[in-house]
């Protein structure tokens, strides 16, 4: 990591703002990675099973790198951050609160998430924090393929048989309000602007995403309602997430502090 | 979705020959390329992939054409075995010199 030279110079306010941003990115990647890994072994065809599992692994790989950056910033441990928090302390967007559902539901969520993540990563790659900017640049290279894959499934389901098209459209409409929350305001919003950690403010990123996805989605879903990110968009939690949290902390919780 | 079989060839480094890697099932070219990448390139082991629908491959496996019953040794690049002739010629040459 290239943060050693930068970290000590940060004042606590600037560091906390950066840490909040990195945590939101890391938790998003971590949780979507875990949900999509629930398809391993049962995806629609063997090839798609391998592809979905591999993409899920990529996301968890991105989360690992982000948690390591966060651990350096906050003098913590990446595994502790990933697996050692209670349900209320996770900061992923509400979009990722839902169980994987059927294939159309997971494909709808992947499309919404990948497009929002692409818009956000473009901004983060220009962050004033060199370690975070470099990491986002690397992540974007892998996310290019994720986006192609999500887009391929969008077109297949939208142009395919009636049942799949209907399920896909319903899933998109159901997830639409929660998808906005990828751009939910962070508590340290002003600090992010002041320090240049996130060079474009969230509302601007949100508008750019809407401009990109509305023309693609509305021919499938019909008119989508006006929906906005809100302050609770990264703190609301669900029973689905409580279940997933139990799953992914089961091994680490079985013997605290064990070395692997 | 109706699936087709796609044959995948991979090249390890620029300039290396394209070698048959295996095949994937996919409904169309776009997903075939994604799946080929996952199966034969996700570990960074490939420089280039060729993804070809199996039905675009013309196959020849007729033994009458490929393994005809007569001796074909004269068609091999090794041609005639001249090792012994060459040795005798060398001996003759040495004899002439002395």
HADDOCK unambig.tbl for C-alpha pairs under 7 A between the chains (distance, minus, plus):
assign (segid A and resid 47 and name CA) (segid B and resid 24 and name CA) 6.95 0.50 0.50
assign (segid A and resid 47 and name CA) (segid B and resid 25 and name CA) 6.82 0.50 0.50
assign (segid A and resid 47 and name CA) (segid B and resid 35 and name CA) 5.94 0.50 0.50
assign (segid A and resid 51 and name CA) (segid B and resid 35 and name CA) 6.45 0.50 0.50
assign (segid A and resid 51 and name CA) (segid B and resid 38 and name CA) 5.86 0.50 0.50
